[in-house]
Amino acid sequence: MSESYAGVVSAINANLDTLDPGIDLDIVTKAARPCRIDAVLSTSLGFGGQNAVLVLQGP
């Protein structure tokens, strides 16, 4: 793992016990694990349609 990503872990999906075998996704369950994150997305939803989305991407 690169030095710039040291200590970065993915968050778990709480209360997810059974995965659908028909869906091929890498979903993190039970425990967080180290990963490389290239971009993050943050949403802010307000009253009256005052919404914003912020995407941050590393170099």
C-alpha positions as CSV (number, residue, x, y, z in Angstrom):
1,M,0.0,0.0,0.0
2,S,1.3,3.5,-0.9
3,E,2.5,5.8,1.9
4,S,-0.2,8.3,0.9
5,Y,-2.9,5.8,1.6
6,A,-1.5,4.5,4.9
7,G,-4.2,4.2,7.6
8,V,-7.2,4.5,5.1
9,V,-9.9,1.9,5.8
10,S,-13.3,1.3,4.2
11,A,-16.3,1.6,6.4
12,I,-18.6,-1.4,7.0
13,N,-22.2,-1.7,6.1
14,A,-24.0,-2.1,9.4
15,N,-26.8,-4.6,9.8
16,L,-26.1,-6.3,6.5
17,D,-26.2,-10.0,7.2
18,T,-27.3,-11.6,4.0
19,L,-25.9,-10.7,0.5
20,D,-27.9,-11.3,-2.7
21,P,-25.9,-14.0,-4.6
22,G,-27.2,-12.5,-7.9
23,I,-25.4,-9.2,-7.3
24,D,-21.7,-9.3,-7.9
25,L,-20.5,-6.4,-5.7
26,D,-17.5,-6.1,-3.3
27,I,-19.5,-5.1,-0.2
28,V,-17.6,-4.6,3.1
29,T,-19.3,-6.5,6.0
30,K,-18.3,-7.6,9.5
31,A,-15.0,-5.6,9.7
32,A,-13.3,-2.6,8.0
33,R,-10.3,-3.3,5.7
34,P,-7.5,-1.3,4.3
35,C,-8.2,0.1,0.8
36,R,-7.1,2.7,-1.7
37,I,-9.6,5.5,-2.1
38,D,-9.2,7.7,-5.2
39,A,-12.3,9.9,-4.8
40,V,-15.0,10.6,-2.1
41,L,-18.5,12.0,-2.5
42,S,-20.4,14.1,0.0
43,T,-24.0,15.1,-0.3
44,S,-25.9,17.8,1.5
45,L,-29.6,17.8,1.2
46,G,-31.7,20.8,2.4
47,F,-35.2,22.0,2.6
48,G,-36.8,23.4,-0.6
49,G,-34.4,21.7,-3.0
50,Q,-31.2,23.4,-1.7
51,N,-28.9,20.4,-2.4
52,A,-25.2,20.2,-3.1
53,V,-22.8,17.4,-4.0
54,L,-19.0,17.7,-3.4
55,V,-16.6,15.2,-5.1
56,L,-13.0,15.3,-3.9
57,Q,-10.3,13.4,-5.9
58,G,-6.7,12.9,-5.1
59,P,-3.8,13.7,-7.4
